[in-house]
Amino acid sequence: MIIDAHQHFWDPARADYPWMAAEELAPIRRAFGPADLAPLLTASRIDASIVVQCRSSLEETEEFLAIAHVTPSVIGVVGWADLTDGALGDTLDRLRGLPGGQKLVGIRHQVHDETDPDWLLREDVQRGLTAVFARDLAYDFLVRSRELPAAIATAQAFPQARFVLDHAAKPPIAGGGSAEWSDRIRAFGACGNVWCKISGLATEAIWNEWDAERLFPFVAHAASCFGEDRLIFGSDWPVCLLAGSYGEIKCALETCLTNLGPQVRDKAFGVNAAQAYRLAVTS
C-alpha cells in the first residue's frame, strides 16, 4: 500500500486558522476536502492518506474522524487534543469511541507557535503525553530547529513511545540550510523511537526556484540520520500547492528517495508509516 502520511483538510469559511492570515498564503485560503484530494491520489497512484490537524480544536479532530469513517482512503487521523488538560485521558477515550475513532493514530500540537521553546518539557505537557502513550497513540512533533532540543529530550524521556517528526523540522532550505538544523537532526536521529517525515520541504525552499536537486541534500541528510526504516513520505497537501502541484511534489520526493536506493523509496512510501502509526493495512 502506497501512503501519503501527511495531508490536511480545511475550510476557512467555517473555522479560523490564525497561521493562514499571511498574504502569501492567500492561494490556499479556501476549502479543501476529500473530494479535492481523491483525484490527486488516483493520478499519483497513492492508495491511502493520513489527515493531520490544522488548528487547536477538538471539534476539528471530531470532524476528521467523521470524515475518516466514511472515506476509506483516509486510514489515519493525527488530531489535536489539549496536552495540558488533566482530563486528557478521558477526552482521548471519548474520541476513540466516536464513529471513525478507531482511525485516531496520533496527536499533534503546533509547538513551533509557542513562545516558550521548552514548552514540550512543561510538567503538564509531559503528563499529557503520558496519557497519549498509555493509549498506544503516536505523537507528531511540529517543531523547527529552535524547539528541537526540547523535542529530543521528550523522545528520550519516553523511550517506549512512538514519535514522528513532521517536515524534517522545517530545514531553512531557502537560505541554504544551517549547521544548527543539521546537527540537531543528527542528534534526533539517535533516538530510535522517532520517525522523520520527508514532507513540507518544497515550501521551505524558494517557491518558484526549487526542484528535486535542491531538496536532495536535505532528504539525504535526514536519511543519514534516521536510516531507511524511519523515513516517511508526506505531501503536506494543500500547503504544498504554494510551491507546486501534488504531482510535482510527489515526483520530486520520489526522485530524492529513489536516489538513495529503491528500498529507501519503497519503505518511505508505505511500510514505515504503517509501523510508526500502527496502521491496519494490507500490502
C-alpha positions in Angstrom: 0.0 0.0 0.0 1.3 3.5 -1.0 0.6 6.0 1.7 0.6 9.8 1.8 1.3 10.2 5.6 0.7 13.9 5.8 -2.2 15.9 4.3 -4.8 18.3 5.5 -8.4 19.3 5.1 -9.8 22.8 6.0 -12.5 25.3 5.3 -11.7 29.0 6.3 -15.3 29.9 5.8 -16.3 27.6 8.7 -13.3 28.0 11.1 -10.4 30.3 12.0 -6.9 29.3 11.0 -4.6 32.0 12.5 -1.5 30.7 10.7 -3.2 31.3 7.4 -3.5 35.1 7.7 -0.3 35.9 5.9 -0.7 37.5 2.5 1.5 34.9 0.7 -0.9 32.2 1.9 -3.9 33.6 0.1 -3.8 31.0 -2.7 -4.6 28.2 -0.2 -7.1 30.2 1.8 -10.1 28.3 0.6 -11.8 25.0 1.3 -10.0 21.7 0.6 -11.8 18.4 1.3 -11.7 14.7 0.4 -13.3 15.3 -3.0 -10.4 17.6 -3.9 -7.8 15.1 -2.8 -9.3 11.9 -4.3 -8.4 12.5 -8.0 -4.9 13.6 -7.0 -4.3 10.3 -5.1 -5.5 8.4 -8.1 -3.3 10.3 -10.5 -0.3 9.8 -8.4 -1.1 6.2 -7.7 -1.4 6.6 -3.9 -3.7 4.3 -2.1 -4.4 6.0 1.2 -3.6 9.0 3.3 -3.3 10.3 6.9 -5.1 13.6 7.6 -3.3 15.8 10.1 -4.6 18.6 12.4 -4.5 22.2 11.2 -5.8 24.1 14.3 -6.0 23.6 18.1 -9.5 22.3 18.1 -11.2 19.2 19.4 -14.1 20.0 17.0 -11.7 19.6 14.1 -10.4 16.3 15.4 -14.0 15.1 15.7 -14.7 16.3 12.1 -11.6 14.4 10.8 -12.7 11.2 12.5 -16.1 11.6 10.9 -14.5 12.1 7.5 -12.3 9.1 8.0 -15.3 7.0 9.0 -16.9 7.5 5.6 -13.7 7.8 3.5 -11.9 4.5 3.0 -8.8 6.2 1.6 -8.2 8.1 4.9 -6.7 5.4 7.0 -5.4 7.5 9.9 -6.1 10.8 11.7 -3.4 12.7 13.6 -5.7 15.0 15.6 -5.4 17.7 18.2 -6.1 17.4 21.9 -5.1 19.7 24.8 -1.9 18.1 26.3 -2.2 20.4 29.3 -5.7 19.2 30.2 -5.7 17.0 33.3 -8.6 15.1 31.9 -6.9 14.4 28.6 -7.2 10.6 29.0 -11.0 10.8 29.2 -11.0 13.1 26.1 -8.9 10.6 24.1 -11.2 7.7 25.2 -14.2 9.7 24.1 -12.6 10.5 20.7 -11.8 6.8 20.2 -15.4 5.9 20.9 -16.7 8.1 18.1 -17.5 6.9 14.6 -14.1 6.7 12.9 -12.4 6.8 16.3 -10.5 3.6 15.6 -8.6 5.6 13.0 -7.2 8.0 15.5 -3.5 7.2 15.3 -1.8 10.2 16.8 -1.9 13.6 18.4 -0.2 16.9 17.3 0.2 20.4 18.6 1.7 23.3 16.8 4.7 23.6 19.1 6.7 25.9 16.9 4.0 28.6 17.5 4.5 28.5 21.3 6.6 31.4 22.7 8.5 29.0 25.0 11.0 26.8 23.1 10.8 24.4 26.0 7.0 24.1 26.0 7.2 20.3 25.5 9.1 19.9 28.7 6.4 21.5 30.9 5.2 19.2 33.6 1.6 19.4 32.4 2.5 18.7 28.8 4.7 15.7 29.8 1.7 14.4 31.9 -0.5 14.8 28.8 2.0 12.9 26.6 1.9 10.1 29.2 -1.9 9.8 28.6 -1.3 9.8 24.8 1.1 6.9 25.0 -0.9 5.0 27.5 -3.5 4.6 24.7 -0.8 3.5 22.2 -1.1 6.6 20.1 1.9 8.3 18.4 2.8 11.9 18.9 3.8 14.2 15.9 6.4 16.9 16.6 5.7 20.1 14.7 8.9 22.0 15.5 11.7 23.9 14.0 15.4 24.0 15.0 14.6 26.2 18.0 12.4 23.6 19.6 14.5 20.5 18.7 16.4 20.3 22.0 13.1 20.0 23.9 11.8 17.5 21.4 14.9 15.4 21.7 14.7 15.4 25.5 11.0 14.4 25.2 11.7 11.5 22.9 14.4 10.4 25.4 12.0 10.7 28.3 9.6 8.3 26.7 11.8 5.6 25.1 8.9 3.1 24.6 6.7 5.7 22.8 6.4 6.4 19.1 7.2 9.9 17.8 7.0 11.3 14.3 9.0 14.5 13.3 6.9 16.4 10.8 8.6 18.1 7.8 12.1 17.1 9.0 11.8 20.1 11.4 11.5 22.5 8.5 15.1 23.0 7.4 15.9 26.5 6.2 16.3 25.4 2.6 15.7 28.8 1.1 18.7 30.1 3.0 20.9 27.2 2.0 20.5 25.2 5.3 22.1 25.7 8.6 24.6 23.8 10.8 22.2 24.1 13.7 19.4 22.2 11.9 21.9 19.6 10.6 23.5 19.0 14.0 20.2 18.8 15.9 18.6 16.5 13.3 21.6 14.2 13.7 21.1 14.2 17.4 17.4 13.5 17.0 18.1 10.6 14.6 20.0 8.9 17.5 16.6 8.5 19.2 15.4 5.2 17.8 11.8 5.8 18.6 11.4 8.8 16.2 10.4 8.6 12.6 11.0 11.5 10.2 8.5 12.7 7.6 10.0 13.8 4.3 7.3 16.4 3.8 6.8 20.1 3.6 10.3 20.7 2.1 9.4 22.5 -1.1 7.6 25.2 0.8 10.7 25.8 2.9 12.6 26.4 -0.4 12.2 29.4 -2.7 8.8 28.6 -4.1 9.5 29.3 -7.7 13.1 28.0 -7.8 13.1 24.6 -6.1 13.5 21.2 -7.7 14.4 17.7 -6.6 18.1 18.5 -6.9 17.8 21.4 -4.4 15.8 19.3 -2.0 18.0 16.2 -2.2 20.8 17.3 0.2 18.2 17.8 3.0 16.5 14.5 2.2 19.9 12.8 2.1 20.9 14.3 5.5 17.6 13.1 7.1 18.2 9.7 5.6 21.7 9.5 7.0 20.4 10.4 10.5 17.2 8.3 10.6 18.0 5.4 8.3 15.8 3.8 5.7 13.4 2.3 8.2 12.4 5.6 9.8 11.7 7.9 6.7 8.1 8.6 5.8 6.7 10.3 2.7 4.1 13.1 3.1 2.8 15.5 0.6 1.7 18.3 3.0 -1.2 19.0 0.6 -2.7 21.5 0.3 0.1 23.6 1.9 2.4 22.2 -0.8 0.4 24.0 -3.5 2.2 27.2 -2.7 5.3 25.7 -4.2 4.0 23.1 -6.7 1.2 20.7 -7.7 0.5 17.5 -5.8 2.1 15.5 -8.6 5.2 17.7 -8.8 5.8 17.4 -5.0 5.3 13.6 -5.1 7.6 13.2 -8.1 10.3 15.3 -6.6 10.4 13.5 -3.3 10.2 10.1 -5.0 13.2 11.1 -7.1 15.1 12.1 -4.0 14.3 8.9 -2.2 15.0 6.7 -5.2 18.4 8.3 -5.5 19.1 6.9 -2.0 18.0 3.4 -3.2 14.8 1.8 -4.3 14.3 0.1 -1.0 14.5 3.6 0.7 11.8 4.8 -1.6 9.6 1.8 -1.1 9.8 1.9 2.7 9.2 5.6 2.9 6.0 5.3 0.7 4.3 2.8 2.9 5.7 0.4 5.4 7.4 2.9 7.6 4.2 4.9 8.1 2.3 1.7 8.9 4.8 0.9 11.6 5.1 4.4 13.0 1.3 4.8 13.3 0.3 1.1 13.8 -1.9 1.2 10.8 -4.0 -1.8 9.9 -3.1 -2.0 6.2 -2.7 -4.8 3.6 0.1 -5.0 1.1 
